[in-house]
Amino acid sequence: MLIIDSRETHGSKLVGLVEQEAHRLAIPFEKRWLEVGDYVFADVCFEAKSSFDFLSSVISKRIWTQIDNMDRHYKTNIVIIYGKIEEAIEIFKEHSKSKIPEPARTISLTNKFLGAIGKMILDTDVKPIWVSTENEASKIITTVCKMQPINREVIRPEIFKRISTDDLRIDVLTSIKGVSLKKAQSLLKRFGSIAEIGLSSQEELAKIDGIGKTIASRILDTLMSEKKVKI
């Protein structure tokens, strides 16, 4: 069942297109109040934003709170952005005042927009997807929903390229999916050793910046498992 946040307006073009695609693909759906995300299917959460909404949420830093909440509640999280960056910047400049010269402001806003996508890729487990139109966004949302229940073989690379540091503890931690060098350093600074990290609770680990419920659970499962852990 695809759940659509009931706060999404009936006149929203994206909502209408998602409903249309869901009908076409025989995906059952209903509107319900969602505390986190705009569209939810099983354990997959989508936050959908126009390019202007995305830029605004980056400037206000609201996007990082939303991503943290998504990570704490769902296994797979996707931020889907639709629309042109140029349109977002022009609308933003029309609705806000600044003493910065226009060319410099355009460059600054462009860097913030693209930098936020880069930060999501490098520092979070969220999958950012940027498309041109609402129609493309609706097709991605519904296609993922259609594929999600199928037991698919996960394609994994046969050869892993590892980059080692001069601290074996950090190498161990960064081998866990979602744990970057910065996160590994923060964990060791907070808990002191890998042993202490393994003995900590999920809630304690999730307090570290950038580590939500999903990554915290993955860390504990890896460090405390008595069975073989696959990379």
C-alpha positions as CSV (number, residue, x, y, z in Angstrom):
1,M,0.0,0.0,0.0
2,L,1.4,3.4,-1.0
3,I,0.6,6.0,1.6
4,I,0.3,9.6,0.4
5,D,0.6,12.4,3.0
6,S,-2.9,13.8,3.3
7,R,-1.4,17.3,3.7
8,E,-0.3,17.1,0.1
9,T,-2.9,19.3,-1.7
10,H,-5.5,17.8,-4.0
11,G,-4.5,20.3,-6.6
12,S,-0.8,19.2,-6.5
13,K,0.4,18.2,-9.9
14,L,2.8,15.6,-8.5
15,V,0.1,14.0,-6.3
16,G,-2.2,13.7,-9.3
17,L,0.5,12.1,-11.4
18,V,1.5,9.7,-8.7
19,E,-2.1,8.6,-8.3
20,Q,-2.5,8.2,-12.0
21,E,0.7,6.1,-12.2
22,A,-0.3,4.0,-9.2
23,H,-3.6,3.2,-10.9
24,R,-1.8,2.2,-14.1
25,L,0.6,-0.1,-12.2
26,A,-2.1,-1.5,-10.0
27,I,-0.5,-0.1,-6.8
28,P,-3.1,0.4,-4.1
29,F,-2.8,3.7,-2.3
30,E,-4.5,5.9,0.2
31,K,-4.1,9.4,1.7
32,R,-3.1,9.4,5.4
33,W,-1.4,11.9,7.7
34,L,2.3,11.2,7.6
35,E,4.6,12.6,10.3
36,V,7.7,11.9,8.2
37,G,7.9,12.0,4.4
38,D,5.5,12.7,1.6
39,Y,5.1,9.2,0.2
40,V,5.7,5.9,2.0
41,F,5.6,2.4,0.7
42,A,6.4,-0.4,3.2
43,D,9.9,0.6,4.5
44,V,10.6,3.1,1.7
45,C,10.1,6.8,2.4
46,F,10.1,9.6,-0.3
47,E,10.5,13.3,0.4
48,A,9.5,15.1,-2.8
49,K,10.4,18.7,-3.4
50,S,10.3,21.1,-6.3
51,S,13.7,22.7,-7.0
52,F,12.5,25.9,-5.3
53,D,11.3,24.0,-2.2
54,F,14.5,22.1,-2.1
55,L,16.6,25.3,-2.2
56,S,14.5,26.9,0.4
57,S,14.9,23.9,2.7
58,V,18.6,24.0,2.2
59,I,18.9,27.7,3.1
60,S,16.7,27.2,6.2
61,K,18.6,23.9,7.0
62,R,15.2,22.2,7.4
63,I,16.2,19.5,4.9
64,W,18.7,18.0,7.4
65,T,16.1,17.7,10.1
66,Q,13.8,16.0,7.6
67,I,16.6,13.6,6.5
68,D,17.4,12.8,10.1
69,N,13.8,12.0,10.8
70,M,13.5,9.8,7.7
71,D,16.7,7.9,8.7
72,R,15.3,7.2,12.2
73,H,12.0,5.8,10.9
74,Y,12.6,4.0,7.5
75,K,15.2,1.7,6.0
76,T,15.3,3.2,2.5
77,N,15.0,7.0,2.1
78,I,14.9,9.0,-1.1
79,V,14.8,12.7,-1.6
80,I,13.4,13.4,-5.1
81,I,13.8,16.9,-6.5
82,Y,12.0,18.0,-9.6
83,G,12.5,21.2,-11.7
84,K,15.3,23.3,-13.0
85,I,17.9,24.9,-10.7
86,E,17.7,28.2,-12.7
87,E,13.9,28.5,-12.0
88,A,14.5,27.8,-8.3
89,I,17.1,30.5,-8.0
90,E,15.1,33.1,-9.8
91,I,12.0,32.5,-7.6
92,F,14.1,32.5,-4.5
93,K,15.7,35.9,-5.4
94,E,12.2,37.3,-6.1
95,H,11.0,36.3,-2.7
96,S,14.0,37.4,-0.6
97,K,16.2,40.4,-0.3
98,S,19.9,40.6,-0.2
99,K,22.7,43.2,-0.6
100,I,24.9,40.7,-2.4
101,P,25.4,41.5,-6.1
102,E,23.1,39.4,-8.3
103,P,25.8,37.5,-10.2
104,A,27.6,36.6,-6.9
105,R,24.3,35.6,-5.3
106,T,23.4,33.3,-8.2
107,I,26.7,31.5,-7.8
108,S,26.2,31.3,-4.1
109,L,22.7,29.8,-4.4
110,T,23.9,27.4,-7.1
111,N,26.7,26.2,-4.9
112,K,24.3,25.7,-1.9
113,F,21.8,23.7,-4.1
114,L,24.5,21.4,-5.6
115,G,26.5,21.2,-2.4
116,A,23.4,19.9,-0.5
117,I,23.0,17.1,-3.0
118,G,26.7,16.3,-2.6
119,K,26.5,16.3,1.2
120,M,23.5,13.9,1.0
121,I,25.5,11.5,-1.2
122,L,28.7,11.6,0.9
123,D,27.4,12.0,4.5
124,T,24.0,10.3,4.6
125,D,22.3,7.1,3.6
126,V,19.6,9.1,1.7
127,K,19.4,8.6,-2.0
128,P,19.0,12.0,-3.8
129,I,17.3,11.9,-7.2
130,W,17.0,15.1,-9.4
131,V,14.7,15.1,-12.4
132,S,13.3,17.7,-14.7
133,T,9.6,17.3,-14.3
134,E,6.8,16.1,-11.9
135,N,6.0,13.4,-14.5
136,E,9.4,11.9,-14.2
137,A,9.3,12.1,-10.4
138,S,5.9,10.3,-10.3
139,K,7.2,7.5,-12.5
140,I,10.3,7.0,-10.2
141,I,8.2,6.9,-7.1
142,T,5.7,4.4,-8.4
143,T,8.3,2.3,-10.1
144,V,10.2,1.9,-6.9
145,C,6.9,1.0,-5.1
146,K,6.2,-1.6,-7.8
147,M,9.7,-3.2,-7.5
148,Q,10.1,-3.0,-3.7
149,P,8.2,-6.2,-2.6
150,I,10.1,-8.4,-5.2
151,N,12.9,-10.5,-3.8
152,R,15.6,-9.2,-6.1
153,E,19.2,-10.4,-6.2
154,V,21.3,-7.5,-5.0
155,I,24.2,-6.7,-7.4
156,R,27.4,-6.4,-5.5
157,P,30.9,-5.5,-6.8
158,E,33.3,-8.5,-6.8
159,I,36.3,-6.3,-6.0
160,F,36.4,-3.8,-3.3
161,K,39.0,-1.0,-3.3
162,R,40.0,-0.2,0.3
163,I,41.7,2.9,1.5
164,S,43.4,2.4,4.8
165,T,44.3,5.0,7.4
166,D,47.0,4.7,10.0
167,D,44.3,3.7,12.6
168,L,43.0,0.2,12.3
169,R,40.0,1.1,14.4
170,I,38.9,3.6,11.9
171,D,39.4,1.2,9.0
172,V,37.2,-1.3,10.8
173,L,34.4,1.2,11.4
174,T,34.5,2.8,7.9
175,S,34.1,-0.7,6.4
176,I,30.5,-0.6,7.7
177,K,28.1,0.9,5.2
178,G,27.1,4.5,6.0
179,V,30.1,5.1,8.4
180,S,32.3,7.8,6.9
181,L,35.8,8.7,8.2
182,K,34.3,11.7,10.0
183,K,31.6,9.5,11.6
184,A,34.2,6.9,12.7
185,Q,36.3,9.6,14.3
186,S,33.3,11.0,16.1
187,L,32.4,7.6,17.4
188,L,35.9,6.9,18.8
189,K,36.1,10.4,20.3
190,R,32.7,9.9,22.1
191,F,33.1,6.2,23.2
192,G,36.9,5.7,23.2
193,S,37.1,2.2,21.7
194,I,35.4,-0.2,19.4
195,A,34.5,-2.3,22.4
196,E,32.7,0.5,24.0
197,I,30.9,1.3,20.8
198,G,29.7,-2.2,20.5
199,L,28.4,-2.2,24.1
200,S,26.5,1.1,23.6
201,S,22.8,1.3,22.8
202,Q,21.2,2.2,19.5
203,E,19.9,5.5,21.0
204,E,23.4,6.4,22.3
205,L,25.0,5.9,18.9
206,A,22.2,7.8,17.1
207,K,23.1,10.9,19.0
208,I,26.3,11.2,17.0
209,D,25.9,13.8,14.2
210,G,25.0,12.0,11.0
211,I,24.2,8.6,12.6
212,G,20.6,7.9,12.7
213,K,18.7,4.8,13.8
214,T,19.5,2.8,10.6
215,I,23.3,3.3,10.7
216,A,23.4,2.8,14.5
217,S,21.6,-0.5,14.2
218,R,24.0,-1.6,11.4
219,I,27.0,-0.7,13.5
220,L,25.7,-2.8,16.4
221,D,24.7,-5.7,14.2
222,T,28.2,-5.7,12.7
223,L,30.2,-5.4,15.9
224,M,28.2,-7.8,18.0
225,S,27.2,-10.4,15.5
226,E,28.4,-14.0,16.2
227,K,27.8,-15.0,12.6
228,K,29.5,-14.0,9.4
229,V,28.8,-10.4,8.4
230,K,28.8,-9.7,4.6
231,I,30.1,-6.4,3.3
